């Protein structure tokens, strides 16, 4: 029946839960949350585009529901939602627009709105029926995937080493790899083998939830490569699949392969905004279902843009909280996901002021499925009082940008701030030591997807984002970077050597610090983005890892650092270093009082458990150290440019030298 309302004898009352389209014996149950809708029509679409409309007959509170006998998995559907169109109250009901289900596990079609003419078909105020161009949700039945004997690795948090990667970017240019750039490639033994050899215990994947390209990117012929413009929070992104229709099972194969290698899978997830953007963006789903409930709107009906992406999801609303929790459980149960990194996580605790014990966080804390999964917050948004680093509660760990900035200052700009270095290196107790939290609450990083790669951090003074089409205005301006004498690529051997020393110093700091290290994919071998520090829209060789330019020395150094991290007991105990670490100056005396503020020395010694000794030289010239009175053997050095004789060690350049106690003091070299 085309564009007609079918007899409601074809639909029964059904049940209000589970949410979404649920395949059960004899048919499919449909549910949709809307507190202000006057009527909701379920639209069933045939292979030729013909549409059958059925009014959902049941309502339990604000859940509209109905059961359609005879339907099965594979059915395309959408919703038309009737209600008052009151923009001044934040309401945009328009039954002429077909909307996808917020619980869609698969979607047919991709909305195109790169031109104003195309966008008009998806605008809330447009009066034309857009069924012909709207995407449709697809009913998905229970998975029949064979997990075999798959088990979650359950790596203790204190022993975790995270590798942040993009599914496509990680594998696209890997040599001789079948289905490069896909989930299947991620499952390849050469990829999992590289990660395992590197000492990685968890891969943190940039978003694999299905996403859309923003209107301005479509207009420029670019795409949202990173994937933070999420459209469906239950559907697997088909762009990364060798066979798009099999995206879900391909992701499952990748997870299973990584688990077999002992590597956990953490998903970067976006529950702070949706792809509907601001009021001028497309109406695809939540906006037309119940805009004022799904999103934060002010008293004039305008969006609160605390995400910086046009809209902000009202996660504090109980039905939105349930939607997020249902989504997380789905990924944990149906895909065996080991943890989640929450983009702009301050939004999740807004009620509207941030509350670390708010509705969503309480739900996570008590959920039996999510208990034991790793939960990581990006602890900021752009709203009022949005910077909340250190203020989340268990079980959340947090990205620590203070570690990033202070360590860049110390090494790249040679700040010599010994106090800041020691505070960050020992776990950032000033931020995280409260309410029983341990150093594992701190996720240390030097670089991430957003910003320079490690190679570019030591090779560029400024960003080079011209390819992004915004006249180099986008991306961070203050990167705390240093090109060491030449902007970008160079053949100057002295500059290349100094860059490598700085990179190694940063890597050693990351891998040996108290807390959980996160390594950006490609940093282990010197990957570059050609100075682009905001590659979100570059789906090309700017962002794909250049494996053919692999720096084996750097790669081997990271492997050795990871091995030492496992060997040094104190680092893996997830404890504060009270009484077990001595901070010494270059002459071996304790650093005390004002000496911590002496920014000229730029060097110190760190003695752990009277067994492990780290010599830290933060300047590019020679530095001599008077070692504690024991026998010491150098276990790892950034180069052979050092002299160790009697109780003294002289290093020739910047870096960290790691020594292990061998016994009583002697005069051996």
C-alpha positions as CSV (number, residue, x, y, z in Angstrom):
1,X,0.0,0.0,0.0
2,X,1.7,3.2,-1.1
3,X,1.5,6.4,1.0
4,X,-1.7,5.1,2.7
5,X,-2.6,4.2,6.2
6,X,-3.2,0.5,6.5
7,X,-5.9,-0.9,8.7
8,X,-4.7,-1.2,12.3
9,X,-6.0,-4.8,12.3
10,X,-2.5,-5.5,10.9
11,X,-0.8,-4.4,14.2
12,X,-1.3,-5.4,17.8
13,X,-0.6,-3.6,21.0
14,X,2.6,-5.3,21.7
15,X,5.0,-4.7,24.6
16,X,6.9,-1.5,25.8
17,X,10.2,-3.3,26.1
18,X,12.8,-4.1,24.8
19,X,13.3,-0.9,22.9
20,X,13.7,-0.8,19.1
21,X,12.6,-3.5,16.7
22,X,12.6,-6.9,18.5
23,X,12.2,-10.1,16.5
24,X,10.2,-12.6,18.4
25,X,8.0,-15.6,17.7
26,X,5.4,-14.7,15.0
27,X,6.5,-11.2,14.2
28,X,8.3,-8.0,15.3
29,X,7.6,-5.8,18.2
30,X,8.3,-2.0,17.8
31,X,8.8,0.6,20.4
32,X,9.6,4.3,20.3
33,X,10.1,6.9,23.1
34,X,8.4,10.3,22.7
35,X,6.8,12.3,25.5
36,X,5.2,14.9,23.3
37,X,4.0,13.0,20.2
38,X,0.3,12.9,19.5
39,X,0.5,9.9,17.1
40,X,3.3,7.7,15.8
41,X,3.1,5.9,12.5
42,X,5.3,2.9,11.9
43,X,6.2,2.9,8.2
44,X,7.0,-0.4,6.5
45,X,8.8,-0.3,3.2
46,X,8.8,-2.9,0.5
47,X,11.5,-3.7,-2.0
48,X,10.1,-1.3,-4.6
49,X,9.7,1.6,-2.1
50,X,6.0,1.0,-1.4
51,X,5.0,2.2,2.0
52,X,2.6,0.8,4.5
53,X,1.7,3.0,7.6
54,X,0.5,1.5,10.8
55,X,-0.3,3.7,13.9
56,X,1.4,2.3,17.0
57,X,-1.6,1.4,19.1
58,X,0.0,0.9,22.5
59,X,1.3,3.5,24.9
60,X,3.0,2.8,28.3
61,X,4.0,6.1,29.8
62,X,6.0,7.8,27.0
63,X,6.8,4.5,25.2
64,X,4.7,4.0,22.1
65,X,4.6,0.4,20.9
66,X,3.0,-2.2,18.6
67,X,3.5,-5.8,17.4
68,X,3.2,-6.7,13.7
69,X,2.6,-10.3,13.0
70,X,4.3,-12.0,10.1
71,X,7.3,-9.6,9.9
72,X,10.9,-10.9,10.1
73,X,14.5,-9.7,10.1
74,X,15.4,-7.7,7.0
75,X,12.2,-5.5,7.0
76,X,12.9,-1.9,6.2
77,X,11.0,0.6,8.4
78,X,10.9,4.2,9.7
79,X,8.6,6.5,11.7
80,X,6.4,9.5,11.0
81,X,5.8,11.3,14.2
82,X,2.8,13.7,14.7
83,X,2.6,16.6,17.1
84,X,2.7,20.3,17.5
85,X,5.4,22.2,15.5
86,X,6.6,24.8,18.1
87,X,10.2,25.8,17.4
88,X,10.1,28.4,20.2
89,X,9.6,25.4,22.6
90,X,12.1,23.3,20.8
91,X,9.5,21.0,19.1
92,X,9.9,20.1,15.4
93,X,7.2,17.5,14.6
94,X,6.7,16.9,10.9
95,X,5.1,13.7,9.8
96,X,6.2,14.4,6.2
97,X,9.7,13.3,7.2
98,X,10.5,9.6,7.6
99,X,12.7,9.2,10.7
100,X,15.1,6.3,11.5
101,X,14.8,4.4,14.8
102,X,17.2,5.6,17.5
103,X,17.7,1.9,18.2
104,X,18.5,0.9,14.6
105,X,21.0,-1.9,14.4
106,X,21.3,-1.5,10.6
107,X,20.3,1.2,8.1
108,X,19.6,1.2,4.4
109,X,20.6,4.2,2.4
110,X,22.7,7.3,3.3
111,X,21.2,10.8,3.4
112,X,22.9,13.1,0.9
113,X,22.6,16.8,1.8
114,X,25.8,18.4,0.3
115,X,23.8,21.1,-1.5
116,X,21.1,23.3,0.0
117,X,18.6,21.7,-2.4
118,X,19.4,18.3,-1.0
119,X,19.4,19.5,2.5
120,X,15.9,21.0,2.2
121,X,14.4,17.6,1.9
122,X,15.6,16.9,5.5
123,X,14.8,20.2,7.1
124,X,12.2,20.3,9.9
125,X,10.2,23.1,8.3
126,X,10.0,21.5,4.8
127,X,6.5,20.4,3.9
128,X,7.3,17.8,1.3
129,X,7.2,14.0,1.9
130,X,10.9,12.8,1.9
131,X,10.3,9.0,1.9
132,X,12.0,8.6,-1.4
133,X,15.3,10.1,-0.2
134,X,15.2,9.2,3.5
135,X,17.2,6.3,4.9
136,X,15.4,3.4,6.4
137,X,16.0,1.3,9.5
138,X,16.4,-2.4,9.1
139,X,15.0,-5.0,11.4
140,X,17.9,-7.2,12.7
141,X,17.4,-10.6,14.3
142,X,19.5,-12.4,16.9
143,X,23.1,-13.0,15.8
144,X,24.1,-16.5,14.7
145,X,27.8,-15.6,14.8
146,X,30.0,-18.5,16.1
147,X,32.2,-17.0,18.9
148,X,33.7,-20.4,19.5
149,X,35.6,-20.3,22.8
150,X,36.1,-16.5,22.8
151,X,36.8,-15.0,26.2
152,X,37.4,-11.5,27.4
153,X,41.1,-11.1,28.2
154,X,40.2,-9.1,31.3
155,X,43.7,-7.5,31.6
156,X,44.1,-5.8,35.0
157,X,43.8,-2.1,34.5
158,X,47.2,-1.4,36.0
159,X,48.8,-3.7,33.4
160,X,47.0,-2.1,30.5
161,X,48.8,-0.5,27.5
162,X,46.4,1.2,25.1
163,X,46.9,1.7,21.4
164,X,44.5,4.3,19.9
165,X,43.8,3.4,16.2
166,X,41.4,3.9,13.3
167,X,40.2,0.7,11.7
168,X,40.9,1.9,8.2
169,X,43.9,4.1,8.8
170,X,45.7,1.4,10.7
171,X,45.5,-1.3,8.0
172,X,44.9,0.6,4.7
173,X,48.6,0.8,3.6
174,X,49.9,-2.3,5.4
175,X,51.9,-4.2,2.8
176,X,50.3,-7.1,1.0
177,X,47.3,-7.2,3.3
178,X,44.0,-8.6,2.0
179,X,41.0,-6.4,2.4
180,X,43.2,-3.6,3.7
181,X,41.3,-0.9,5.5
182,X,38.6,-3.1,6.8
183,X,37.6,-5.0,9.9
184,X,38.9,-8.2,8.2
185,X,42.3,-6.6,7.9
186,X,42.2,-5.8,11.6
187,X,41.8,-9.5,12.3
188,X,44.9,-10.4,10.2
189,X,47.6,-12.2,12.2
190,X,50.2,-9.7,11.0
191,X,48.3,-6.8,12.6
192,X,47.5,-8.6,15.8
193,X,51.1,-9.9,15.8
194,X,52.5,-6.4,15.5
195,X,50.4,-5.2,18.4
196,X,51.3,-8.1,20.6
197,X,55.0,-7.8,19.9
198,X,54.7,-4.1,20.8
199,X,53.3,-4.9,24.2
200,X,49.8,-3.6,23.5
201,X,47.1,-5.0,25.7
202,X,44.1,-3.0,24.4
203,X,43.2,-1.4,21.1
204,X,41.1,1.7,21.4
205,X,39.2,2.1,18.1
206,X,38.0,5.4,16.9
207,X,34.2,5.3,16.4
208,X,32.8,2.3,14.6
209,X,29.2,3.3,15.2
210,X,27.5,4.3,11.9
211,X,28.1,8.0,11.2
212,X,27.4,10.6,8.6
213,X,29.5,13.3,7.0
214,X,28.6,16.9,8.0
215,X,26.8,19.1,5.5
216,X,29.9,21.3,5.0
217,X,32.1,18.3,4.3
218,X,29.7,16.9,1.8
219,X,29.6,20.3,0.1
220,X,33.4,20.2,-0.2
221,X,33.6,16.5,-1.3
222,X,35.3,15.5,2.0
223,X,34.2,13.0,4.6
224,X,34.2,12.7,8.4
225,X,37.1,10.2,8.6
226,X,37.4,10.1,12.3
227,X,33.7,9.1,12.6
228,X,32.6,11.4,15.6
229,X,29.4,12.5,13.8
230,X,27.4,9.5,15.0
231,X,24.1,8.7,13.4
232,X,23.1,5.3,14.7
233,X,24.5,4.2,18.1
234,X,23.6,0.6,17.6
235,X,24.7,0.0,14.0
236,X,28.2,-1.0,12.8
237,X,29.8,1.5,10.3
238,X,29.6,-0.3,6.9
239,X,32.4,1.8,5.3
240,X,35.0,-0.3,7.1
241,X,33.6,-3.6,5.9
242,X,34.9,-5.7,3.0
243,X,31.3,-6.6,2.4
244,X,29.1,-3.8,3.9
245,X,26.1,-6.1,4.5
246,X,28.3,-8.2,6.7
247,X,29.8,-5.3,8.7
248,X,28.6,-6.6,12.1
249,X,30.0,-10.1,11.7
250,X,33.3,-8.7,10.3
251,X,33.7,-6.6,13.4
252,X,33.0,-9.6,15.5
253,X,35.7,-11.6,13.7
254,X,38.1,-8.8,14.4
255,X,37.2,-8.7,18.1
256,X,37.6,-12.5,18.3
257,X,41.0,-12.4,16.6
258,X,42.3,-9.7,18.9
259,X,41.0,-11.6,21.9
260,X,42.8,-14.6,20.7
261,X,46.0,-12.6,20.8
262,X,45.2,-11.4,24.3
263,X,44.3,-7.9,23.2
264,X,41.2,-6.1,24.5
265,X,39.0,-4.0,22.3
266,X,37.8,-0.6,23.6
267,X,35.4,1.5,21.5
268,X,35.5,5.3,21.3
269,X,31.8,6.2,21.6
270,X,29.9,9.4,21.1
271,X,26.8,10.0,23.2
272,X,27.3,13.7,23.6
273,X,25.6,14.8,20.3
274,X,24.2,13.3,17.1
275,X,24.6,13.9,13.3
276,X,21.5,16.1,13.2
277,X,23.9,19.0,13.9
278,X,22.3,22.5,14.8
279,X,18.9,23.8,13.9
280,X,20.0,24.3,10.3
281,X,21.0,20.6,10.0
282,X,19.0,17.6,8.8
283,X,16.1,16.1,10.7
284,X,16.9,12.4,10.6
285,X,15.9,10.8,13.9
286,X,15.7,12.3,17.5
287,X,14.9,15.9,16.4
288,X,11.6,14.8,14.8
289,X,10.8,12.2,17.5
290,X,10.9,14.5,20.6
291,X,13.5,17.2,20.2
292,X,13.1,18.9,23.6
293,X,13.5,15.6,25.4
294,X,16.4,14.1,23.5
295,X,18.5,17.3,23.4
296,X,19.3,20.1,25.8
297,X,17.4,23.2,24.7
298,X,17.1,26.6,26.4
299,X,14.0,28.5,27.3
300,X,13.8,29.9,23.8
301,X,14.0,26.5,22.2
302,X,17.6,26.9,20.9
303,X,20.1,24.1,21.3
304,X,22.7,24.2,24.1
305,X,25.8,23.5,22.0
306,X,28.1,22.2,24.8
307,X,29.5,19.6,22.4
308,X,30.6,22.2,19.8
309,X,28.8,20.1,17.1
310,X,25.5,21.9,17.0
311,X,23.5,20.0,19.6
312,X,23.9,18.2,22.9
313,X,22.2,15.0,23.9
314,X,20.2,15.3,27.2
315,X,21.7,12.2,28.7
316,X,20.4,13.2,32.1
317,X,16.8,12.5,30.9
318,X,15.9,9.0,32.1
319,X,14.8,7.7,28.7
320,X,18.0,9.0,27.1
321,X,20.0,7.4,29.8
322,X,18.3,4.1,29.1
323,X,19.0,4.5,25.4
324,X,22.8,5.0,26.1
325,X,22.8,2.1,28.6
326,X,21.0,-0.2,26.1
327,X,23.5,0.8,23.5
328,X,26.5,0.0,25.7
329,X,25.1,-3.3,26.8
330,X,24.4,-4.2,23.2
331,X,28.0,-3.7,22.2
332,X,29.3,-5.5,25.3
333,X,27.0,-8.5,24.8
334,X,26.6,-8.8,21.0
335,X,30.2,-7.8,20.1
336,X,32.2,-8.8,23.3
337,X,33.6,-5.3,23.6
338,X,35.9,-4.9,26.6
339,X,35.4,-1.2,27.3
340,X,34.4,2.2,26.1
341,X,36.1,5.6,25.8
342,X,33.5,8.4,26.1
343,X,33.9,11.4,23.9
344,X,33.3,14.7,25.7
345,X,32.2,12.8,28.7
346,X,31.4,15.9,30.8
347,X,28.2,16.1,28.8
348,X,27.1,12.7,30.2
349,X,27.1,14.1,33.7
350,X,25.3,17.3,33.0
351,X,22.1,17.9,34.9
352,X,22.8,20.6,33.6
353,X,25.8,21.3,35.9
354,X,28.2,18.4,35.9
355,X,27.6,15.7,38.6
356,X,30.1,12.9,38.8
357,X,27.3,10.8,40.5
358,X,24.6,11.8,38.1
359,X,21.9,9.6,36.6
360,X,24.1,8.1,33.8
361,X,27.1,7.5,36.0
362,X,25.0,5.8,38.6
363,X,23.5,3.6,35.9
364,X,26.9,2.6,34.7
365,X,28.1,1.9,38.3
366,X,25.3,-0.6,39.0
367,X,24.9,-2.2,35.6
368,X,25.8,-6.0,35.9
369,X,26.8,-6.3,32.2
370,X,29.2,-3.3,32.3
371,X,30.8,-4.2,35.6
372,X,34.4,-5.1,34.8
373,X,34.4,-3.3,31.4
374,X,37.0,-0.5,31.1
375,X,35.4,2.9,31.2
376,X,37.4,5.9,30.1
377,X,36.2,9.5,30.0
378,X,37.4,12.4,27.9
379,X,36.8,14.7,30.9
380,X,35.7,17.9,29.2
381,X,33.2,19.7,26.9
382,X,32.9,23.3,25.8
383,X,30.0,24.2,28.1
384,X,30.2,26.2,31.4
385,X,32.6,24.6,33.8
386,X,33.2,21.9,31.2
387,X,36.8,21.0,32.2
388,X,36.5,18.2,34.7
389,X,39.8,16.4,34.7
390,X,40.3,14.4,37.9
391,X,36.7,14.9,39.0
392,X,35.1,11.7,37.7
393,X,34.4,8.8,40.1
394,X,35.1,5.1,40.0
395,X,35.0,3.1,37.8
396,X,36.0,5.7,35.3
397,X,39.6,6.4,34.2
398,X,40.2,9.8,32.5
399,X,42.4,11.2,29.7
400,X,45.0,13.4,31.4
401,X,45.8,16.3,29.1
402,X,47.9,17.8,31.9
403,X,50.3,14.9,31.5
404,X,50.4,15.7,27.7
405,X,51.1,19.4,28.1
406,X,53.5,19.3,31.0
407,X,55.6,16.5,29.4
408,X,55.7,18.3,26.1
409,X,56.8,21.5,27.9
410,X,59.5,19.6,29.7
411,X,61.0,17.7,26.7
412,X,60.0,19.6,23.6
413,X,60.3,23.1,25.0
414,X,62.9,22.1,27.6
415,X,61.0,23.9,30.4
416,X,63.1,22.3,33.2
417,X,60.0,22.3,35.5
418,X,61.1,19.4,37.7
419,X,58.1,19.7,40.0
420,X,55.6,19.4,37.1
421,X,57.6,16.5,35.6
422,X,57.6,14.6,38.9
423,X,53.9,15.2,39.6
424,X,52.9,13.9,36.2
425,X,55.4,11.0,36.1
426,X,54.2,9.7,39.5
427,X,50.5,9.5,38.5
428,X,49.2,13.1,38.9
429,X,48.1,12.7,42.5
430,X,47.1,16.3,42.6
431,X,44.3,15.5,40.2
432,X,43.3,11.9,40.9
433,X,44.2,11.0,44.4
434,X,40.9,11.3,46.1
435,X,37.8,9.1,47.0
436,X,39.9,6.0,47.0
437,X,41.1,6.4,43.4
438,X,44.3,4.8,42.2
439,X,46.8,5.9,39.5
440,X,44.9,3.7,37.0
441,X,42.3,6.5,37.0
442,X,44.9,8.4,34.9
443,X,45.2,7.7,31.2
444,X,48.6,9.2,30.2
445,X,49.1,10.3,26.6
446,X,51.5,12.5,24.6
447,X,49.6,12.4,21.4
448,X,46.1,11.3,20.2
449,X,44.1,11.3,17.0
450,X,43.3,15.0,17.7
451,X,46.6,16.9,17.2
452,X,50.1,16.2,15.9
453,X,51.5,12.7,15.7
454,X,54.7,12.2,17.7
455,X,56.8,12.6,14.5
456,X,55.1,15.8,13.6
457,X,55.3,17.1,17.2
458,X,59.1,17.1,16.8
459,X,59.1,18.2,13.1
460,X,56.8,21.2,12.8
461,X,56.5,24.5,14.6
462,X,53.0,25.1,13.2
463,X,50.0,23.2,11.9
464,X,49.6,22.7,8.1
465,X,45.8,22.0,7.7
466,X,45.3,23.6,4.3
467,X,43.9,20.4,2.8
468,X,40.9,20.7,5.3
469,X,39.4,23.5,3.3
470,X,39.3,26.0,6.2
471,X,42.3,28.2,5.3
472,X,44.3,26.6,8.1
473,X,42.0,28.1,10.7
474,X,41.0,24.7,12.2
475,X,42.9,22.6,14.7
476,X,44.9,23.7,17.7
477,X,47.2,26.6,17.4
478,X,49.3,25.9,20.5
479,X,50.8,22.5,20.0
480,X,53.9,22.8,22.3
481,X,55.9,21.5,19.3
482,X,59.4,22.1,17.9
483,X,60.8,21.4,14.5
484,X,64.3,21.3,15.8
485,X,65.7,23.5,13.0
486,X,63.7,22.8,9.9
487,X,60.0,22.8,9.2
488,X,58.8,19.4,8.1
489,X,60.8,16.8,6.3
490,X,64.6,17.2,6.1
491,X,67.7,15.3,5.1
492,X,69.8,17.1,7.8
493,X,71.3,14.2,9.8
494,X,71.9,16.3,13.0
495,X,68.2,17.5,13.0
496,X,66.9,14.0,12.4
497,X,69.1,12.7,15.3
498,X,67.9,15.4,17.7
499,X,64.2,14.8,16.7
500,X,64.6,11.1,17.4
501,X,66.1,11.7,20.8
502,X,63.2,14.0,21.7
503,X,60.7,11.4,20.5
504,X,62.4,8.7,22.5
505,X,62.3,10.8,25.6
506,X,58.6,11.3,25.2
507,X,58.0,7.6,24.6
508,X,60.0,6.6,27.6
509,X,58.1,9.1,29.8
510,X,54.8,7.7,28.6
511,X,55.7,4.1,29.0
512,X,57.3,4.3,32.4
513,X,55.1,6.8,34.2
514,X,52.6,5.8,36.9
515,X,49.1,5.5,35.3
516,X,47.9,3.9,32.1
517,X,49.8,4.7,28.9
518,X,48.0,5.3,25.6
519,X,50.1,5.2,22.4
520,X,48.8,6.7,19.2
521,X,48.9,4.3,16.3
522,X,52.0,4.8,14.2
523,X,53.9,6.8,16.8
524,X,56.0,3.6,17.4
525,X,57.5,3.9,14.0
526,X,57.5,7.6,13.3
527,X,54.2,8.0,11.3
528,X,53.5,11.5,10.0
529,X,50.4,13.4,8.9
530,X,52.5,16.0,7.0
531,X,51.9,18.6,9.7
532,X,48.1,18.3,9.7
533,X,46.9,18.4,13.3
534,X,43.2,18.0,12.6
535,X,42.9,15.1,10.1
536,X,39.3,14.4,10.9
537,X,38.2,14.9,7.2
538,X,41.3,13.4,5.5
539,X,40.4,9.8,4.4
540,X,43.7,9.4,2.4
541,X,47.4,9.0,2.8
542,X,47.6,12.0,5.1
543,X,45.9,9.9,7.9
544,X,46.6,6.3,6.8
545,X,49.6,4.9,8.5
546,X,52.7,4.9,6.2
547,X,54.1,1.5,7.0
548,X,56.5,1.8,4.2
549,X,58.3,4.6,6.1
550,X,58.7,2.4,9.2
551,X,61.4,3.5,11.6
552,X,62.6,0.1,13.0
553,X,64.8,1.7,15.7
554,X,61.9,3.6,17.2
555,X,59.7,0.5,17.0
556,X,62.2,-1.7,18.8
557,X,62.6,1.0,21.5
558,X,58.9,1.0,22.2
559,X,59.0,-2.8,22.5
560,X,61.9,-2.6,25.0
561,X,60.1,0.1,27.0
562,X,56.9,-2.1,27.2
563,X,59.0,-5.0,28.4
564,X,60.6,-2.9,31.1
565,X,57.2,-1.6,32.2
566,X,56.2,-5.2,32.8
567,X,59.4,-5.9,34.7
568,X,59.5,-3.0,37.1
569,X,57.2,-4.0,39.9
570,X,56.3,-0.5,41.2
571,X,54.8,0.5,37.8
572,X,52.4,-2.4,37.7
573,X,51.0,-2.3,41.2
574,X,48.5,0.6,40.7
575,X,49.6,2.3,43.8
576,X,50.8,5.8,44.8
577,X,54.6,5.9,45.2
578,X,54.7,7.0,48.9
579,X,58.1,6.2,50.4
580,X,59.1,3.9,47.5
581,X,60.6,6.6,45.2
582,X,63.4,9.0,45.9
583,X,63.8,12.0,43.7
584,X,67.5,13.0,43.5
585,X,69.4,15.8,41.8
586,X,72.3,15.2,39.5
587,X,74.7,14.9,42.4
588,X,72.5,12.2,44.1
589,X,71.1,14.4,46.8
590,X,67.3,14.6,47.6
591,X,65.5,17.3,45.7
592,X,63.8,19.4,48.3
593,X,62.0,22.7,48.8
594,X,62.9,25.4,46.3
595,X,65.1,23.0,44.4
596,X,61.9,21.8,42.7
597,X,61.5,25.3,41.2
598,X,65.0,25.4,39.7
599,X,64.1,25.3,36.1
600,X,67.8,25.6,35.0
601,X,69.0,22.1,35.9
602,X,66.6,20.3,33.6
603,X,67.8,16.9,35.0
604,X,67.1,14.5,37.9
605,X,67.3,11.0,39.0
606,X,64.4,8.7,40.0
607,X,65.2,5.8,42.4
608,X,62.5,3.2,42.6
609,X,62.4,0.7,45.5
610,X,66.2,1.2,45.7
611,X,66.4,-1.2,42.7
612,X,65.6,0.8,39.6
613,X,67.3,4.1,38.6
614,X,66.1,6.4,35.9
615,X,68.5,9.2,34.8
616,X,66.4,12.0,33.2
617,X,68.2,14.6,31.1
618,X,65.8,17.2,29.8
619,X,68.3,19.3,27.9
620,X,69.9,18.6,24.5
621,X,73.5,18.8,25.7
622,X,75.7,16.6,27.9
623,X,74.8,15.9,31.5
624,X,76.8,14.2,34.2
625,X,75.1,12.2,37.1
626,X,76.6,11.1,40.4
627,X,74.8,7.7,41.0
628,X,73.7,6.2,44.3
629,X,76.4,3.9,45.8
630,X,75.5,0.6,44.3
631,X,76.5,-1.4,41.2
632,X,74.2,-0.3,38.3
633,X,73.8,-1.9,34.9
634,X,72.2,0.1,32.1
635,X,69.1,-1.8,30.9
636,X,67.9,0.6,28.3
637,X,69.3,3.8,26.7
638,X,68.1,5.9,23.8
639,X,71.5,5.6,22.3
640,X,75.1,4.4,23.1
641,X,76.2,8.0,23.7
642,X,76.9,7.7,27.4
643,X,79.8,6.9,29.7
644,X,79.4,4.9,32.9
645,X,82.4,4.6,35.2
646,X,82.6,4.2,38.9
647,X,79.8,6.2,40.5
648,X,79.3,8.6,37.6
649,X,77.4,8.4,34.4
650,X,77.6,11.1,31.7
651,X,75.0,11.2,28.9
652,X,75.5,13.1,25.7
653,X,72.0,14.2,24.9
654,X,68.3,14.4,25.9
655,X,66.5,11.3,27.1
656,X,65.9,8.7,29.9
657,X,68.5,6.1,30.8
658,X,67.2,3.1,32.8
659,X,69.6,1.2,35.2
660,X,69.0,-1.8,37.4
661,X,70.8,-2.5,40.6
662,X,73.3,-5.3,40.4
663,X,74.7,-5.5,43.9
664,X,77.0,-3.6,46.2
665,X,79.1,-0.7,44.9
666,X,82.2,-1.4,42.9
667,X,84.4,0.5,40.6
668,X,83.5,-1.5,37.5
669,X,82.7,0.3,34.3
